[in-house]
């Protein structure tokens, strides 16, 4: 099994707002039919999200690409 972390721009600067952001994305993914459960990290600003992404170890198995392709397929893109 591969652990995946999704870094999200948004969620503000408080734990309460970041928790709400994570829950909103989790709800979106569930309604989109995504069965994988990535770790969701709401980072607030775009700079913080990008910095977190840049220092993360990126999974070489292509999970992110398959995830994006599946979302596009379901959206008819």
Buried (B, 14 or more C-beta within 10 A) or exposed (E): EEEBBBBBBBBEEEEEBBEBBBEBBBEEBEEEEBEEEBEBBBBBEEEBBEEBBEEEEEEEEEBEEEBEEBBEEEEEE
